[in-house]
Amino acid sequence: NFFESNPIFEKDIPVCRPFASSWDDPCPVKLNLSAGAYRTEEGKPLVLEVVRKAEQQLANDLSCDKGYLSIDGLADFNKLSAKLILGDDSHAVDENRVVTIQCLSGTGSLRVGAEFLAKHHQQRVVFVPNPTWGNHPFIFTLAGLSVEYFRYYDPQTRGLDFEGMLEDLGAAPPGAIVVLQSCAHNPTGIDPTLEQWEKIRQIVRSKGLLPFFDNAYQGFASGNLDSDAQSVRMFVADGGECLIAQSFAKNMGLYGERIGALTIVCTSQDVARKIHSQVLLVVRPMYLSPPIHGASIVTTILKNSDMYKDWTIELKGMADRIISMRQQLYEAIQARGTPGDWSHIIKQIGMFSFTGLNEKQVRWMAKEYHIYITYDGRISIASLSSKTVPQLADAIHAAVT
Ligand code: PMP
């Protein structure tokens, strides 16, 4: 009985989650704002119209089968995903020095990239922002890399600690991997400006660091796919190397389809070809090949100009609703005369607001107001509605007064 005798299984260890679970709370008006998932004004998950349309088209297409994809996934999906992040006029794509493989959403793309780097990159240190998405350290550590932090958030200004960030990146050892969230930074909602991105690019390149972009929210920040890709494109335009993990969970609402892509931008076609086969060797013993359905949906939409346009309209609709929720929450807090400056709620961008509430206040709000947010004070603005804004504003007001 190997498991019986293993002390690790003697205790029931709860899954480590950075928030209190709302599951056991029987309150009918409990509000779960911890998970990063878009909800409609009615509080329901949203399946995009264009996704329904693509699925119908696929269901009617008798040439579609359920056979294995190749190790790197659907070829058209890979091409179109690379174009989506790098742009229609990308020199790197034209010069065939881009490797893209279909992966299991953003997380799977990060993990395959991390496994590839752990196997083939000499520098084992990866720098992530402080703070960052809670899964980043696990993904890179489990791949065998050693995780360090660069300064990102300044609690005093509730903004970017830009000087600190540059200083830390400047002191990183040559070859170090740097994880950069391309837009809508999770959890802070604070992105560098384009001028700041340019300075980040200069320091990353001059110090010989390797950028690994986490592109989980393209289109979700500004509502525009090209604007949200500018940080990545700036780095690719200089001709240097980088990795990009792409997710269609948020921007197409395909959370459960687990569809994303890993792109590796190389400096020559020859190296790209060799890297491609090495990435296949990473994937094959892990899961052989990726699932077909999500990739077929994305490809159908990206391929068809009418459907692509419909997608951009629905995506903008989601981004605009989030922006309007920020405004409503800010105004509701102002109207209550809550002490403090809450303008960061409307200055931040993307799905989340990093409120500045501390863990004690967060736990208190769960107990007294049945509102659940992560212990670091992060609220999923995308899960809020006009109906629930007053409830949240009341709770915040009570928590800080
Ligand atoms: N990166 C960041 C910054 C995220 O916030 C998330 C999801 N919360 C992911 C990657 C991964 O998402 P998924 O695997 O669902 O695409």
Residues whose N, C-alpha, C, O or C-beta is under 5 A from the ligand:
A	BS01	PMP	G36 L104 S105 G106 T107 G108 W133 N186 D214 A216 S247 A249 Y255
